[in-house]
Amino acid sequence: MQIFNIASIYKGVVNSDSFSVHDFDILTLYPLDFEEFLWANAEFALTREIRNHFSDFSSMGKKLHEKALSQFRLYLIIGGMPAAIMEYKKEKKLLLVPDT
C-alpha cells in the first residue's frame, strides 16, 4: 500500500500562489509480519519463547507449540493488515474482520 503526502501544509505554503509538484512524499506500508501480529495481540511471552527456542535450536513443549501454531493459523486467516487485526481485537470474531 502506498500513501502519498502532499506537503503544502507541512511546508507552510498553504496561502502561497505557487506549489511545486515535487513537494510530496511517498510512503510504502507493508502488512505486519507474524512477530508484529503477536505483539499487536499482546502475546509478548509467546514471541519471546519462539525467539529463544529458534536461537537455541531447541524444541518447544507440546503446549507452547500448539499455542504458537494456533496463533499462526489465526495470522494466516486474518492477515497482516492493521485494520483487520484491530477489528479482530475488538470482538475476537473472525466474521467481523474486513476482507483486505
DSSP file (Angstrom, degrees, kcal/mol; ACC not computed):
  #  RESIDUE AA STRUCTURE BP1 BP2  ACC     N-H-->O    O-->H-N    N-H-->O    O-->H-N    TCO  KAPPA ALPHA  PHI   PSI    X-CA   Y-CA   Z-CA
    1    1 A M              0   0    0      0, 0.0    28,-3.0     0, 0.0     2,-0.4   0.000 360.0 360.0 360.0 134.7    0.0    0.0    0.0
    2    2 A Q  E     -A   28   0A   0     26,-0.2     2,-0.5    24,-0.0    26,-0.2  -0.929 360.0-161.2-114.9 139.6    1.3    3.4   -0.9
    3    3 A I  E     -A   27   0A   0     24,-2.6    24,-2.5    -2,-0.4     2,-0.4  -0.967   7.8-152.8-117.3 131.4    0.4    6.6    0.9
    4    4 A F  E     -A   26   0A   0     -2,-0.5     2,-0.5    22,-0.2    22,-0.2  -0.876   6.3-165.2-105.7 136.0    1.0   10.0   -0.8
    5    5 A N  E     -A   25   0A   0     20,-2.6    20,-2.3    -2,-0.4     2,-0.5  -0.949   8.6-154.3-123.6 109.9    1.5   13.1    1.3
    6    6 A I  E     -A   24   0A   0     -2,-0.5     3,-0.5    18,-0.2     4,-0.3  -0.746  12.7-151.6 -81.7 126.6    1.3   16.4   -0.4
    7    7 A A     >  +     0   0    0     16,-2.4     4,-2.4    -2,-0.5     6,-0.2   0.038  59.6 113.9 -95.8  26.5    3.4   18.7    1.8
    8    8 A S  T  4>S+     0   0    0      2,-0.2     5,-2.5     1,-0.2     4,-0.3   0.929  86.9  37.5 -65.0 -43.9    1.8   22.1    1.2
    9    9 A I  T >45S+     0   0    0     -3,-0.5     3,-1.1     3,-0.2     5,-0.2   0.918 116.6  53.3 -71.3 -42.8    0.5   22.4    4.8
   10   10 A Y  T 345S+     0   0    0     -4,-0.3    -2,-0.2     1,-0.3    -1,-0.2   0.871 112.2  44.0 -59.8 -39.4    3.7   20.8    6.2
   11   11 A K  T 3<5S-     0   0    0     -4,-2.4    -1,-0.3    12,-0.1    -2,-0.2   0.425 113.9-114.9 -91.2   2.1    6.0   23.2    4.4
   12   12 A G  T < 5S+     0   0    0     -3,-1.1     3,-0.2    -4,-0.3    -3,-0.2   0.790  79.5 121.9  76.8  27.7    3.9   26.3    5.2
   13   13 A V    > < +     0   0    0     -5,-2.5     3,-1.0    -6,-0.2    -4,-0.2  -0.068  26.0 122.5-112.0  34.0    2.8   27.2    1.7
   14   14 A V  T 3  S+     0   0    0      1,-0.3    -1,-0.2    -6,-0.3    -5,-0.1   0.912  83.3  34.4 -61.9 -44.1   -0.9   27.0    2.3
   15   15 A N  T 3  S+     0   0    0     -3,-0.2    -1,-0.3     2,-0.0     2,-0.2   0.245  94.5 118.3 -96.5  13.0   -1.6   30.5    1.1
   16   16 A S    <   -     0   0    0     -3,-1.0    -3,-0.1     1,-0.1    -4,-0.0  -0.513  61.5-142.5 -81.8 147.7    1.1   30.6   -1.5
   17   17 A D  S    S+     0   0    0     -2,-0.2     2,-0.4     2,-0.0    -1,-0.1   0.718  85.3  60.5 -78.8 -21.7    0.3   31.1   -5.2
   18   18 A S        -     0   0    0      2,-0.0     2,-0.4    -5,-0.0    -2,-0.1  -0.849  58.5-179.6-111.9 144.8    3.0   28.6   -6.3
   19   19 A F        -     0   0    0     -2,-0.4     2,-0.3    -5,-0.0   -11,-0.0  -0.959  22.9-135.5-142.0 121.0    3.2   25.0   -5.4
   20   20 A S    >   -     0   0    0     -2,-0.4     3,-1.7     1,-0.1    -2,-0.0  -0.589   8.9-140.9 -78.7 133.8    6.0   22.8   -6.7
   21   21 A V  T 3  S+     0   0    0     -2,-0.3    -1,-0.1     1,-0.3     3,-0.0   0.631 100.6  65.3 -67.6 -12.2    4.9   19.4   -8.0
   22   22 A H  T 3  S+     0   0    0      1,-0.2     2,-1.5     3,-0.0    -1,-0.3   0.443  73.3  97.6 -89.4  -0.7    8.0   18.0   -6.3
   23   23 A D    <   +     0   0    0     -3,-1.7   -16,-2.4     2,-0.0     2,-0.3  -0.444  63.7  94.5 -89.6  63.9    6.8   18.8   -2.8
   24   24 A F  E     -A    6   0A   0     -2,-1.5     2,-0.4   -18,-0.2   -18,-0.2  -0.984  58.3-141.7-147.4 159.3    5.3   15.4   -1.8
   25   25 A D  E     -A    5   0A   0    -20,-2.3   -20,-2.6    -2,-0.3     2,-0.5  -0.918   6.3-151.1-120.3 146.7    6.4   12.2   -0.1
   26   26 A I  E     -A    4   0A   0     -2,-0.4     2,-0.5   -22,-0.2   -22,-0.2  -0.984  13.2-172.5-117.4 126.7    5.6    8.6   -0.9
   27   27 A L  E     -A    3   0A   0    -24,-2.5   -24,-2.6    -2,-0.5     2,-0.6  -0.977  10.9-151.8-121.5 122.3    5.5    6.2    2.0
   28   28 A T  E     -A    2   0A   0     -2,-0.5     2,-0.4   -26,-0.2   -26,-0.2  -0.834  12.5-161.9 -96.1 124.9    5.1    2.5    1.3
   29   29 A L        -     0   0    0    -28,-3.0    -2,-0.0    -2,-0.6     0, 0.0  -0.833   2.2-160.8-106.3 144.0    3.4    0.5    4.1
   30   30 A Y        -     0   0    0     -2,-0.4     3,-0.1     1,-0.1   -28,-0.0  -0.859  27.3 -96.9-119.8 155.6    3.7   -3.3    4.4
   31   31 A P        -     0   0    0      0, 0.0    50,-0.2     0, 0.0     2,-0.1  -0.254  50.6 -91.2 -64.5 159.3    1.5   -5.7    6.3
   32   32 A L        -     0   0    0     48,-3.1     2,-0.1     1,-0.1    49,-0.0  -0.449  39.5-131.5 -68.6 143.0    2.5   -6.8    9.8
   33   33 A D     >  -     0   0    0     -2,-0.1     4,-2.4    -3,-0.1     5,-0.2  -0.320  35.3 -90.2 -84.4 179.4    4.7   -9.9   10.0
   34   34 A F  H  > S+     0   0    0      1,-0.2     4,-2.3     2,-0.2     5,-0.2   0.893 126.7  51.3 -61.7 -41.2    3.9  -12.8   12.4
   35   35 A E  H  > S+     0   0    0      1,-0.2     4,-2.2     2,-0.2    -1,-0.2   0.928 112.0  46.6 -62.4 -44.2    6.0  -11.4   15.2
   36   36 A E  H  > S+     0   0    0      1,-0.2     4,-2.6     2,-0.2    -1,-0.2   0.857 108.8  56.5 -65.7 -34.6    4.3   -8.0   14.9
   37   37 A F  H  X S+     0   0    0     -4,-2.4     4,-1.3     2,-0.2    -1,-0.2   0.916 107.6  48.4 -60.1 -43.8    0.9   -9.7   14.8
   38   38 A L  H  <>S+     0   0    0     -4,-2.3     5,-3.0     1,-0.2     3,-0.3   0.910 110.6  50.8 -63.9 -41.9    1.8  -11.4   18.1
   39   39 A W  H ><5S+     0   0    0     -4,-2.2     3,-2.0     1,-0.2    -2,-0.2   0.926 107.3  53.6 -59.9 -44.7    2.8   -8.0   19.6
   40   40 A A  H 3<5S+     0   0    0     -4,-2.6    -1,-0.2     1,-0.3    -2,-0.2   0.796 110.5  47.8 -61.8 -27.9   -0.5   -6.5   18.4
   41   41 A N  T 3<5S-     0   0    0     -4,-1.3    -1,-0.3    -3,-0.3    -2,-0.2   0.145 118.1-112.9 -99.4  18.5   -2.3   -9.2   20.3
   42   42 A A  T < 5S+     0   0    0     -3,-2.0     2,-0.6     1,-0.2     3,-0.3   0.803  70.2 142.2  57.5  34.5   -0.2   -8.8   23.4
   43   43 A E     >< +     0   0    0     -5,-3.0     4,-2.1     1,-0.2    -1,-0.2  -0.416  13.3 141.7 -97.9  55.6    1.5  -12.2   23.0
   44   44 A F  H  >  +     0   0    0     -2,-0.6     4,-2.3     1,-0.2    -1,-0.2   0.891  68.1  50.3 -67.2 -41.2    4.8  -10.9   24.2
   45   45 A A  H  > S+     0   0    0     -3,-0.3     4,-2.5     2,-0.2    -1,-0.2   0.909 111.1  49.2 -65.4 -41.4    5.8  -14.0   26.2
   46   46 A L  H  > S+     0   0    0      2,-0.2     4,-2.7     1,-0.2     5,-0.2   0.909 110.1  51.6 -64.1 -41.5    5.0  -16.3   23.2
   47   47 A T  H  X S+     0   0    0     -4,-2.1     4,-2.3     1,-0.2    -2,-0.2   0.924 111.2  47.6 -59.0 -45.2    7.1  -14.1   21.0
   48   48 A R  H  X S+     0   0    0     -4,-2.3     4,-2.6     2,-0.2    -2,-0.2   0.907 111.9  49.9 -63.8 -43.0   10.0  -14.3   23.4
   49   49 A E  H  X S+     0   0    0     -4,-2.5     4,-2.7     2,-0.2     5,-0.3   0.918 110.5  49.2 -64.0 -44.2    9.6  -18.1   23.7
   50   50 A I  H  X S+     0   0    0     -4,-2.7     4,-2.3     1,-0.2    -1,-0.2   0.937 113.1  47.8 -60.0 -46.0    9.6  -18.6   19.9
   51   51 A R  H  X S+     0   0    0     -4,-2.3     4,-2.5    -5,-0.2    -2,-0.2   0.916 112.7  48.7 -62.1 -43.8   12.7  -16.4   19.5
   52   52 A N  H  X S+     0   0    0     -4,-2.6     4,-1.9     1,-0.2     6,-0.2   0.927 113.6  45.3 -63.7 -45.7   14.5  -18.2   22.3
   53   53 A H  H  X>S+     0   0    0     -4,-2.7     5,-1.9     1,-0.2     4,-0.7   0.870 113.3  51.2 -67.3 -35.4   13.8  -21.7   21.0
   54   54 A F  H ><5S+     0   0    0     -4,-2.3     3,-0.7    -5,-0.3    -2,-0.2   0.934 112.3  45.0 -65.7 -46.0   14.6  -20.6   17.5
   55   55 A S  H 3<5S+     0   0    0     -4,-2.5    -2,-0.2     1,-0.2    -1,-0.2   0.809 116.9  45.5 -70.6 -28.5   18.0  -19.2   18.5
   56   56 A D  H 3<5S-     0   0    0     -4,-1.9    -1,-0.2    -5,-0.2    -2,-0.2   0.507 103.7-129.4 -88.6  -5.1   18.9  -22.2   20.7
   57   57 A F  T <<5 +     0   0    0     -3,-0.7     2,-0.3    -4,-0.7    -3,-0.2   0.852  62.6 140.8  56.0  35.9   17.7  -24.7   18.0
   58   58 A S      < -     0   0    0     -5,-1.9    -1,-0.2    -6,-0.2     2,-0.2  -0.773  53.7-112.7-109.0 154.6   15.7  -26.3   20.8
   59   59 A S        -     0   0    0     -2,-0.3     2,-0.2    -3,-0.1     3,-0.1  -0.511  27.3-124.3 -84.1 153.2   12.2  -27.8   20.5
   60   60 A M        -     0   0    0     -2,-0.2    -1,-0.1     1,-0.1     2,-0.0  -0.543  31.1 -98.0 -88.0 158.5    9.2  -26.3   22.2
   61   61 A G     >  -     0   0    0     -2,-0.2     4,-2.7     1,-0.1     5,-0.2  -0.350  39.0-106.9 -67.6 160.5    7.0  -28.1   24.6
   62   62 A K  H  > S+     0   0    0      1,-0.2     4,-2.5     2,-0.2     5,-0.2   0.902 118.2  49.5 -59.4 -44.4    3.8  -29.5   23.1
   63   63 A K  H  > S+     0   0    0      2,-0.2     4,-2.0     1,-0.2    -1,-0.2   0.919 113.6  45.4 -62.8 -44.9    1.5  -26.9   24.7
   64   64 A L  H  > S+     0   0    0      1,-0.2     4,-2.5     2,-0.2    -1,-0.2   0.900 112.7  51.5 -65.5 -41.0    3.7  -24.0   23.7
   65   65 A H  H  X S+     0   0    0     -4,-2.7     4,-2.6     1,-0.2    -2,-0.2   0.903 109.2  50.2 -63.2 -41.6    3.9  -25.4   20.1
   66   66 A E  H  X S+     0   0    0     -4,-2.5     4,-2.3    -5,-0.2    -1,-0.2   0.887 110.8  49.5 -64.0 -39.2    0.2  -25.8   19.9
   67   67 A K  H  X S+     0   0    0     -4,-2.0     4,-2.3     2,-0.2    -2,-0.2   0.919 111.5  48.7 -65.8 -42.5   -0.4  -22.2   21.1
   68   68 A A  H  X S+     0   0    0     -4,-2.5     4,-2.3     1,-0.2    -2,-0.2   0.918 113.0  47.5 -63.3 -43.5    2.2  -20.9   18.5
   69   69 A L  H  X S+     0   0    0     -4,-2.6     4,-2.6     2,-0.2    -1,-0.2   0.886 110.0  53.2 -64.8 -38.5    0.5  -22.9   15.7
   70   70 A S  H  X S+     0   0    0     -4,-2.3     4,-2.0     1,-0.2    -2,-0.2   0.924 111.5  45.4 -61.9 -44.9   -2.9  -21.6   16.8
   71   71 A Q  H  X S+     0   0    0     -4,-2.3     4,-2.3     2,-0.2    -2,-0.2   0.874 112.0  52.4 -66.0 -37.3   -1.7  -18.0   16.6
   72   72 A F  H  X S+     0   0    0     -4,-2.3     4,-2.3     2,-0.2    -2,-0.2   0.906 108.5  49.9 -66.8 -40.9    0.0  -18.6   13.3
   73   73 A R  H  X S+     0   0    0     -4,-2.6     4,-1.9     2,-0.2    -1,-0.2   0.908 110.3  50.9 -62.1 -41.1   -3.2  -20.1   11.8
   74   74 A L  H  X S+     0   0    0     -4,-2.0     4,-3.0     1,-0.2     5,-0.4   0.907 108.9  51.5 -61.4 -41.9   -5.1  -17.0   13.1
   75   75 A Y  H  X S+     0   0    0     -4,-2.3     4,-2.7     1,-0.2    -2,-0.2   0.895 108.5  51.5 -61.4 -41.2   -2.5  -14.8   11.4
   76   76 A L  H  < S+     0   0    0     -4,-2.3    -1,-0.2     2,-0.2    -2,-0.2   0.859 114.6  43.3 -65.1 -34.9   -3.0  -16.7    8.1
   77   77 A I  H  < S+     0   0    0     -4,-1.9    -2,-0.2    -5,-0.2    -1,-0.2   0.935 123.2  34.3 -75.6 -48.1   -6.7  -16.2    8.3
   78   78 A I  H  < S-     0   0    0     -4,-3.0     3,-0.3     1,-0.2    -3,-0.2   0.883  98.8-150.7 -76.3 -39.9   -6.8  -12.5    9.4
   79   79 A G     <  -     0   0    0     -4,-2.7    -1,-0.2    -5,-0.4    -2,-0.1  -0.406  29.7 -75.3  91.0-174.8   -3.7  -11.4    7.5
   80   80 A G  S    S+     0   0    0     -2,-0.1   -48,-3.1    -4,-0.1    -1,-0.2   0.335  81.7 123.5-107.5   6.8   -1.3   -8.7    8.4
   81   81 A M    >>  -     0   0    0     -3,-0.3     4,-2.1   -50,-0.2     3,-0.5  -0.550  60.5-136.6 -73.7 129.0   -3.3   -5.6    7.6
   82   82 A P  H 3> S+     0   0    0      0, 0.0     4,-2.7     0, 0.0     5,-0.2   0.845 101.0  54.9 -54.8 -39.3   -3.5   -3.4   10.6
   83   83 A A  H 3> S+     0   0    0      1,-0.2     4,-2.1     2,-0.2     5,-0.1   0.906 109.6  47.2 -63.2 -40.5   -7.2   -2.6   10.1
   84   84 A A  H <> S+     0   0    0     -3,-0.5     4,-2.1     2,-0.2    -1,-0.2   0.904 113.1  48.6 -67.1 -41.1   -8.1   -6.2   10.0
   85   85 A I  H  X S+     0   0    0     -4,-2.1     4,-2.2     2,-0.2    -2,-0.2   0.915 111.5  49.3 -65.7 -43.2   -6.1   -7.0   13.1
   86   86 A M  H  X S+     0   0    0     -4,-2.7     4,-1.3     1,-0.2    -1,-0.2   0.892 110.3  50.9 -64.5 -38.9   -7.6   -4.1   15.0
   87   87 A E  H  X S+     0   0    0     -4,-2.1     4,-1.1    -5,-0.2     5,-0.3   0.907 110.5  49.2 -65.1 -40.8  -11.1   -5.2   14.1
   88   88 A Y  H  X S+     0   0    0     -4,-2.1     4,-2.8     1,-0.2     5,-0.3   0.898 106.8  56.4 -64.1 -39.9  -10.4   -8.7   15.3
   89   89 A K  H  < S+     0   0    0     -4,-2.2    -1,-0.2     1,-0.2    -2,-0.2   0.815 100.4  60.5 -62.6 -30.6   -9.0   -7.4   18.6
   90   90 A K  H  < S+     0   0    0     -4,-1.3    -1,-0.2    -3,-0.3    -2,-0.2   0.953 129.4   1.8 -63.0 -51.6  -12.3   -5.6   19.3
   91   91 A E  H  < S-     0   0    0     -4,-1.1    -2,-0.2     2,-0.2    -1,-0.1   0.544  84.5-129.1-116.7 -12.4  -14.7   -8.5   19.4
   92   92 A K     <  +     0   0    0     -4,-2.8     2,-0.5    -5,-0.3    -3,-0.1   0.851  66.5 130.9  59.2  36.0  -12.5  -11.6   18.8
   93   93 A K    >   -     0   0    0     -6,-0.3     3,-1.1    -5,-0.3     4,-0.3  -0.979  51.1-156.2-122.9 121.7  -14.9  -12.7   16.0
   94   94 A L  G >  S+     0   0    0     -2,-0.5     3,-1.3     1,-0.2    -1,-0.1   0.795  90.7  67.0 -66.0 -28.1  -13.5  -13.6   12.6
   95   95 A L  G 3  S+     0   0    0      1,-0.3    -1,-0.2    -7,-0.1    -7,-0.0   0.753  98.3  53.4 -65.2 -22.3  -16.8  -12.8   10.8
   96   96 A L  G <  S+     0   0    0     -3,-1.1    -1,-0.3     2,-0.1    -2,-0.2   0.545  81.5 108.5 -89.0  -7.6  -16.3   -9.1   11.6
   97   97 A V  S <  S-     0   0    0     -3,-1.3   -13,-0.1    -4,-0.3   -12,-0.1  -0.560  72.8-124.0 -73.5 125.9  -12.8   -9.0   10.1
   98   98 A P        -     0   0    0      0, 0.0     2,-0.4     0, 0.0    -1,-0.1  -0.370  21.2-110.7 -70.3 148.0  -12.9   -7.0    6.9
   99   99 A D              0   0    0      1,-0.2   -21,-0.0    -2,-0.1     0, 0.0  -0.653 360.0 360.0 -74.3 127.7  -11.7   -8.5    3.6
  100  100 A T              0   0    0     -2,-0.4    -1,-0.2    -3,-0.0   -21,-0.0   0.350 360.0 360.0-129.6 360.0   -8.5   -6.8    2.6
